Amino acid sequence: MIEAIGNQYVVARPVYSANAFGEEHKKKQRRHKTFLDHLKQCCSCSTQKAKRIALSSFPIASWLPAYRIKEWLLSDIVSGISTGMVAVLQGLAFALLVTVPPGYGLYAAFFPVIIYFFLGTSRHISVGPFPVLSMMVGAVVVRLTPTADTADPTVSNSSVGNDSALDDHKVMVAATVTILSGIIQMLLGVLKLGFVVIYLSESLISGFTTAAAVHVLVSQLKFMLQLTVPAHTDPFSLFKVLISVFSQIEKTNIADLVTSLVILFVVFVVKEINQRYKAKLPVPIPIELIMTVIATGVSYGFDFKNRFKVAVIGEMKSGFQAPITPDAQTLQDTIGDCFGIAVVGFAVAFSVASVYSLKYDYPIDGNQELIALGVSNICGGSFRGFAASTALSRSGVQESTGGKTQIAGLISAIIVLIVILAIGFLLEPLQKSVLAALALGNLKGMLMQFTEIRRLWRKDKYDCIIWIMTFIFAVVLGLGLGLAASVAFQLLTIVFRTQFPKCSMLANVGRSNIYKNRKDYSDIYEPEGVKIFRCPSPLYFANIGFFKRKLIDAVRFGKGFICTVDCVKDSDEELDNDKIEELDQPINTTDLPFQIDWNADLPVNIVVPKISLHSLILDFSAVSFLDVSSMRGLKTILQEFIRIQVDVYIVGTDDDFIEKLGRCEFFDDEVKDSIFFLTIHDAVLHILMKKDYSTSKFNPSQEKGAKYDFTVNTNGGLRNRECQVSVETKF
């Protein structure tokens, strides 16, 4: 019975053990579905299911019929035009990161948008080139493209004898990597494996994208300075590129350097204005478009190419080229890289899509997003594009300019199409250094994530360490190996947290049914002869030994009675994680005047400090699972305490936990299933009633009645002491 009295409540119920509760409240018999049941349900067919599959496979069928033409169309058109102009410039700029001719970036900005329009579930993200993915694809292209010094035996000398053939080979590698990445994404979506993205935490993605921004910055230096820098893809490649750049810094093209610095300064200033006054501006100032038009006109009018020998985009082929067939050897050589590209591309796109779905309150489907991105990359790669995801800045433009649905994305694709078919030649005089500067101008947000370190440290030190190590791995080892090392390190931190949990001793707070860490509160009450030990992690083969050491040390040194004949001392020491005594080590007995057999009764004139304890409560409310090895270790621990007449109770476990112990034959005549109680307070009240105490006796300084004393053996186990002996020692 529960009775509310103001802001308090009074609960009147029996003291429940798990068995007593089960007898009074019978559980319903539930039939759990078997694999055959799930298979039968999956293979069943009905009109409702067919409709549901059709709508989930083609999300456009659900939102397009409900499209509000009068309210949304104008906003989508304005947003689509703005996003399309940004997509053109980013496509050209990010193509430099892939080390392919800039014109191919337009294909990556066109085909994925069309496919996502039909298959995607997000209404606001702008699909297309993303600098991090472009860098990852570019690293693979550089690794698999022969140079003048090293020729690839799979490519004939005639095919790499000129720049045109070399560019074709780069395009082939980039397209093949994109197609394979798309296939991986599509398969993950079909198999409902979208959960793989959970292994990329927010801290890991933030650290990785920041490191990628550093790679982008370094990779663009050769275009800004117009230097010939050899490609490096092995670990420490970033530092090798920097060494190569600074070793030939005197060869810098001043015209390219000045142009790129001016572009960077103007872009940063205007982007800051857009950010600061975004509430007052009807639309963000399209500074990239403005600077591109100005730079192209100046370069063409003053003939920068011939007068200052600057590098320009060059010929822009109009129209589309025929689809290509992926190279089989490249497919075999890049499976690992493609898997990383597929996962990172999906993680970034899904993260951005989740932000907008929460903001505008509509659902997104992770598995369908995988399928949409996969098909987009397969189609884009087939038409010589490179890997696509979503750029944060481009999606921000689409949303901030009023985009309501993917109609805005379709309009942006039309803008890109116009450039591909009709006006692409107007961009031929544009300097590559301008594209490099525009690419760097989009990295401000990623580079500013350095400021997140302090915030992460305050929130969670482990997350901060993950961010730092991910950044270091990606910078030092490169994006591919760095991502793999970062995921491995992140999983290692999880293992570390569970292998060395922060266990604690609990005490009653405020004479209530609430039990907290005894270190954190002053008004605590501890039942006489009762210890409450909390384990905050699962128990498994790797941490059961640590759990045993912590438990015995806590019982030895926790706040309890250390008894001698002369006095009763109250110990305030509690063992911390970094102060664990190795109980397996033998005790140094060289200073003793005689040898002691620790397995026999102690001599009458020798006393060892003893802890009076008759009951031990293990709070397993945070123990989510345990394996067979930990079961054996736990049973051994329970038996050691029971054999020295210390009753052990386990509280907070769910029914599945107890049922699993039963299936594994955990219980016997010594360890019984009656040791389980629903809550700590149930166990404490049971102990007090069993020992014939009054429930009001919480003062630990009161005189004790019957006691069961024990000492700790040299092997970390427990041995019984029948009686208290004299403290006096004579030599």
N, C-alpha and C positions, 0 to 999 in steps of 0.2 A: 504494500500500500504506500502511495506517495501523497503527502499532504503539504500543500504550499502555504507558507506563512510569510507574507510580504515578499522580500527578495531572498528568502531562504526556503528550504524544503526539508521535510522530515520523511525518511524512508524507513518503513517497518517491513522487514522480510527475514526469512531464516538465513542462517549462515550456510552458504552453498559451496559444497565441493562440486567438481565436475560430475561425479556419479550421482550425487543427490539432486542436482539440477536436472540431469537427464531422466531420473526416475519421476520427478514431479512434472516436468514439461517434456512430453514425448515429441521427438522429432518426426517431421513428416517423411514419409518414404518417397524419395525422389529418384527417378530413373535418369541416369546420366547418358547422354547420347554417345554412341559408339562411333567408330570410324565409318562403319557401314551406314549408319544413320545419316551422317554428314554427307557421305557420298551419294546416298539416295536422294537427299534433299537437293544436292548440287545438280544432279542429273534429271531431276523432275522438270516437267514443262507445264506451263499454264499461260493463259492470256495475260494475266497480271504480271507474271514473271517476265514474259517476253517484252511487255511494255516497259517494265522497269529497267531491263537490260538495254533496251533501245535508248531510253532517255539518259541513262548513265553513260552509255558509250558515245552519244552525241548530245552533249549538254546544251547545244544551241537550240535543240528542239524544245527545251523547257523555258528558256528565257526570251527567245526571239518572238514567240506569239504574244508575250506580255509586254513587248517593247512599247514605250510611250513616245510616239513619234513627235507630238507637239512639244513635250517637255524635254526630251533628251536629244533629239536629232541635231539641233543646232550646236549644242554643247559638244557632242561627239565629233561633229565636223571640225569645229575650231580646235579641239584637242587633237584630232587625228592629223591635221595639217601641221600643228606645232611639233607633235611627236615624230611625224614623218621627216621633217627637216633635221631634227636631232638624230634620227636613225640613220639618215644618209651620211652625215658627218662622222658619227661613231662607227659606222660600218667601214668607211674609208680609213679611219684612224686605227681601229682595232685590227685591220688586215695587216698593218705593219707589225703588230705583235705576233701574228702567225707567220710572218716573213713571206707572205704571198703578195702579188700585185694588189694595190688598193681596190681596184674595180671589183675583185671577187668578194670584198666585204659587203657590197650591195646585194649580192645573192643571199648572203647570210642574214641580211636585214629584211629580205622580202619573203622567201618561201616559208620559213618557220611561222611568220605572222599569219599567213593564209591558213596553214594547217591548224594552228592553235585557235583560230576563229571558230572552227567547227568542233574541235575536240577538247578545248580547255575549259576548266571550271571557274577560273578567276576572271572577273570582269574588268580588272584595272591594270594588271601587269602588262608591260610591253615586251614581247618576246623578241630576241635578236642577239647580236653579239654582246659578250660580257668580257671585260678585260682579263679577269682571272682565268676563265676558260681559254681565251685567246692565247694567253701566256702558256698554259699547259699544252695546248695543241701546238703552239710554236716550238716548245721544247722538243716535242716528238719529231716535228718536221726538221728541225736542225740536226737532231741525232741521226735521222735516216736519210738525210740529203748529202750526197757526196760533195766534197770540195776539191779544190785544185790539188791539195796535198794528199788526200785520201780518196780513192775512188771506190765506190760501192761495186762489188763484183756482180751484183744483180742488175746493174744498169750499164749499158754499153757506153763506150767512150763517145760515140757519135751523139748520144742523147744528152750528154752533159757538156758538149763542146761549146755551147753558146748560152747566153743568159736566157734566151727564150725557152730552150729545152730544160734548163735548170728550173725555171719558174713553173713549167708544166709538171715537172717531177714534184715540186713542192705542193702544187695544187692537188696532185694525185694523192700524196701522203695525207694532206689535211682533210681531203674529202673522204678518204678511206677511214681515217680515225673518227671522223664525224659520224659516218654511217654505222661503224661498229659500236660507238657510244650510244647511238640511237637505238640500235638493236638491243643492247643491254638494258637500256631504260624501258623499252617496250616489254621485254620479257619480264622484268621486275614488276611492271604494272599488271601484266596478265596473270602472273603468279601471286598477285596480292602481297608483294614484298616491299611495299612502300615504307614499312617500318624501319628499313635499314638506315634511314636518315636520322633516327634517334641516336645513333652512335656518333653523330657529329653534333656535339653540344654547341650552344651559343658561344661559349668562350673559345672553343676550337675554331669555329667558323670565323669569328672576329679576328683571332690571331692569324689565321691562315690568309684571310683576305688582306690584312695589313701587310703581311709578308709578301703577298702577291703584288701589292701596290709598290713595295720597294723594288721588286723585280721589274715591274713595268717602268718605274722611274729610271732604273739603271739601263734597261734595254733601249729606252728612247734617247739616251744621251748620244748614241752614234748618229741618229737622225738630226738631232738638234745641233750637233757639232760637225756633221757630215764627215765622219771618220770611218775608215775601213776597219771594222772590229771582227776578228774571227769568232765563230760561234762556239759556245761551250755549253754542255748539258750535264756534265758530271758534277758531283759534289764540289762545293766551293767555286762553282762557275761564276757566281755573282762577283766574287772578289777578283777572279781572273779577268772578267770583263772590265772592271774598274782599273785594274793594272794596265790593261791594253789601252783604255781610253786615256789615262793620264800619261802613259809613255809616249803618246803621239799628240798631246794636247796642242803642240805648236802648229799642227796642220789644220786647226779648226778653221772652218769657213765662217768668217765674221758676219756675212750677210745672213746666213742661216741662224747663227747664234743670236744676233740682235733681233731678228724677226720673231724667233721663238720666245725670247724673254719678254718682248713687248706683248705678244699674244697672251702669255701666261699671266702677266701683271694685269692686263685688262680683264681677262676672264675671271681671275680670282676676285678682283674688285667688284665686278658686276654680279657675280654669284653671291657675294656677301650682301650686296644691296638687295638682291632677290630674296635672300633668306631673312634679312632684317625687316623688310617691308612687304613680306608676302601677303599680309592681311590687307594692305592698302592697294597693292598692284592687282589689276584685273587679271593679267597673265604675266608669268615671269618674262623678263627681257630675254629674247632669244640671242644671247651674245655670241654663241658658237656660229650661228648663221650669219650674223652681222660681220664678225671678224673673218669668216671664210670668204664672203663676198668682197670685202675690202682687200684681203690678202691676195685673192685671185686677180682682182683688177690691177693692183699695184704690180704684182709679179708679171702680168701680161703687158701692162703699159710700159714698164721700164725694162722689159726683157731681162729679168733676173737670171734666167737660165744661161744666156750667152754672156752677159756682162759680169756676173758674179759666180758663175759656175755652180749655181745651187741645184740640188736634186729636186725634181718636180714629179708629179704623179705620172705624167706622160700619157701615152695613148690609152683612151678609155673606149673599149669595144662596146658598141651599142648592141642591144638585143641580148638574147640568151644563147648559151652554147649547148650542144647536145649532152645528154646525161652520160655519165661515165660508169664503168664497172670497177668496183673496188679491187685493189691489188691484193692477191692472195697472200703473198709473202709479208706485206705490210700488216695484214690482218693477224698473222701469226706472231709478228714481232711486237705488237702494241696492245695485246689483250689487257695486260695489267694497267697500262696507261689509260686505256679507254674506260676501264671500270672506274678508276678514280675520277675521270672527266665526267662520266655519267652520274656518279653519286654527288659530286660537288655541284654540277649544274642543276640537278634536281633539288639539292638542299637549299641553294640560294633562291631558286625560283619559288619553292614552296614556302620558304621563310617570308619572302616579300608578299606572296599571295595570302599568307595567313594574317599578316598585318592588316591588309585591306579588307579581308573577309570579316575580321573582327570589327573593324571600323564601320563598315557598312552593313553588317549583320546579314551575311548570306553564307551558305556552306560551300566548302571546297572538298574535293576528294583526292587524297594523296595518290592513290593508285591510278586514277584517271589522269592526274597531272603527269605521272610517269609515262603513261601511254601517249598523251598529247605531245610531250617533249620528245619522246622517242621517235614518233612518226615525223615530227617536225625536223629532227636532225637527220633522219633517213632521207627525207625528201630534199632537205637543203644540201646534204652531202652529195646526193646523186647529181645535183645541178651545180657542183663545184663550189659550194659554200663551205663554211666551217662551223664548229660547234656553237650552238645558241642556248641561251638561258634567258635571263633578264638582267638588264643594267638598272641599278637602283635609281640613277639620275634620270634615265629615260622613262621609267615607270612613274617617277615623281612628276615629271612634266605631263604625262598623260593624265594623271589623277588631279594635279593642281590646276590644269587648264580646263577642267570640267568634264573629263571623260566619264561616262556612265557605264558603258558596256564595251565589248570588243568591236563594236561598230567603229569606235575610234581607232582601234588597231587596224581594221580593214582600210580605213581612210589613210592611215600612215603608210600602209603597204602600197596604196595607189600612188602616193607621193614618191616613194622609192622606185616604183615601176616607171613613172614619168622620167626620172633621172636615168634609169637604165636604158630606156628606149629612145629618149629624145634629147635631153640636155646634158648628158654626162660629159660630152666633149668640152663644155664650158669650164669644167674643173681641171682640165689637163695642165694649165700653167700653175696650179696650186703647189706650193712647196711642201715637201714631205715633213720639213721641220714644223710647219704650221699644224699638220695632222698630229705630229708628236706632241706639240704643245697642247692641242685640244684634248688629246688622250690623257695627258697629265692633269689638265684642268678638271677632269672628272674623278680624279683620285683623292681630292681633298677630304671627302667624307671618310674614305677608308684610312687615310693616313692619320686623321684626327682621332682614330680609335685608340691611339697611344694614350689619350687622356682617360681611357676607361680603366687603366690598370689600377689606379688608386681606388676607384669605386669598387672594382672587383675584389681588391684586397680587404676592404671593409666588409663586404658582403660575405665572401667565402674565399679563404686563402687557397684552397685547392683549385677553384676556378681561375684564380689569378695565376697560379703556377702553371696550369694547363695553357692559359693564354701565352705566357712568356715562353714556355718550352715549345709550343706550336710555332710561334714566331721564329724562334731560333732554329728549329728543325727545318722549316720551310726556307729560311734565308740561307742556311749553311748547306743543306743537303739538296736543295732544289724543290720544286713544287710537288713532283711525283713522289720521291722518297720521303720528302718532308711530311706529306699528308699521311702516308702509311705509318711513319714513326710517331706522328702526333696521335693517331687513333690508338696505336699500341700503348703509348704513354698514358693516354686518358683511361684506357681499360686497366692499366697497371695501378692508377690512383684509386680506382674502384676496389681492386683487390686489396690494396694497402689499407683502405679504410675499413674493410670488413675483416682483414686478417689481424689488425691491431685495433680493435674497438676500444672506445673510451668507456670502460665499465665504471660503475659507481655504487656506493652504498647509499641506501635510501633510509629515510626516517619519517616518522609521522609529523606533520606540520599543523600546528594550531589545534591539537586534540580533535582532529576531524578524520575523515576517511581518505585524506589526501596524503600521498607519500612522494617526497621529492629528495633530490640529492642533499645529503646532510651537510655538505660543505656550503651550500648556498643560503641557508636559513639559520637563524639563531633560536627561534621559538620551536625547537624540535623536541620530540618525545620518542624514546626508543624503548620498546617493551623489554623487560629484563630477560636476558639470555636469548634474545631473538636477533638474528641478523637478516637484513634484506639486501640482496645483491641483484643488480640490474645489468643485463647484457643487451646492448643496443644494436646487435647485428645478427645475421644468420650464423649458424654453427655448421662448420664443414671441416673437412680433413685438414685444412691449412691453419685453422685458428683454434682447434679444440685444445691443443696443448697450451696456448696462450691463455685461453679461458680458464683452464685449471689452475695455472700459476697465479693469475689475477684473483681468482676466487680464494685460494688458500692464503695468499698474501693479505687479501682484504680481511679475512677472518682473523688472521694473526695480528695485524697491525691496525685494524679498524677500531673505531671508538668502542671499547668494551672493557671488561674487567680483567686486568692482569693481576692475578692473585698471588700474594705471598702471605706468610704467617704474620709478618709485622704490620702490613698495611694493605689497603686496597687502592691501587693507582688507576687513575682514569686516563687512558691514552687518547690523545687527539690526533695521532698520526694516521694518515691514510695514504696508501701507496699510489703514486701517480704513474702514468704510462712510461715515463722515462726513468723510473726508479724501481724496476722489477728485480727482485733478488733471484738469482739462478738457484733454485732449490735442489737441482740435480748435483750441484757441486758438493764435495765432501767438506765437512766442518773441520777446521784446523784444531787439532787436539794436542799440539806439541807443548803448549803451556800447562796442560793439566798434569798433576803429579802422578796420576795413575791412568791406566787405560779403562775406557768405559765401553761396555757392550751395549750399543744403542738399541739392539733388538731384545734386550733383557730388561727386567725391572731395574730402575735406578737405585743406587745405594741410598740407605736411609738418610744419610747426612748431606745429600745433594738435592738441590731443588732446581727445577727448571720453571721459568715463568709460564703460567698456564692461563688459558682463556676459558672462562666459563660460558658454555654455549649448550643449549639443549634443542634449539630449533633454527633452521636455516631456510629462508624463503628465496627462491630464484624467480625473479621477474622476467618472464620470457615474452612479454607483450610485444617486444620489437624483434623477436626471433621469427623470421618469416619461413625459414625452412632449415632442415638439417639432413645430412647424408648418413650413409651407413657407418662410415668411420667415426663421425661425431657421435652417433648413437652409442657405439661401443665405449667411446671415451666418457660420455655422459653417464652411462650406466656404471662404469668403474668409479667415477667420482661419487655418485650416489651411494654405492656400496661401501666406500671408505668411510663416509660420514655415518651411515646407518650402523656400521660395525663398531663405532665408538659411541653409540647411543645418542647420535644427533639426528633428530627428525628433519627430513628435507621435504619441502613443499614447492611445487612449481605452479605459477599463476600466470594468467593472461594469455594462455595458448588457445587456439581455435580448435574446433572439433577434428578437423582434418589432421592436425598435428598429432593428437592423441590416437586417432585411428591408424595413422602411419606407424606409430610406435607399436601398436597392437599387431599390425600385420607383420612387423619385423621381429616379433617375439621378444619385445623389450622387457615385458613384465614377467616376474616370477614370484616365488614365495618371499623374496627379500625386497625387491622393488615392485611395489604394487601400484595399480592405477588410481588408488585412493589418495595419492599425493597431489593430485591436480585440483586447484581451486579457481574460481572465476576471477577473483580480484585479490589484491594484496590484503585488503582489510578483512575479507572473508577468512583468509589463512591466519591472520593475526588473531582474530576473535576465536577461531577454532583452537589455536595454540593456548590462548589464555584460559579458555574453558577446560581444555584438556589438562592443563597444569593446575587447575583449580585456583586461578587468579581472579581477582576482581578486575573488571574491565576498566576501572579507574586507576589502576596501579601502573602509571606510565613513568614514574620517577625512577631513574636508573640508579639512584644512590641508596635505595632501600635495601635492607638486609635480605639476603637471598636464602631460599630454602634449599631444597635438594638441588645438587649441581652435578653436571657431567663435565669432567675436565679432560683435556687432551693436549698433547704436544705434537709438534711437527717433526717427523722423522727426517733423517738426512737424505732420503731419496725423494723428498717432496710429498710423501704420503702422510697419513695420520695414524698415530698409535694411541691406544687408550691408557689413561692413568686411573687406577682404581681409587686412589685417595690422595689427599693433600699431605705433603711431607714437610718436615722441618726445614726452615730456611737457613739454619745454622750449618756452616761447613767448617770442619776442622782439618788442618793439615799437620 
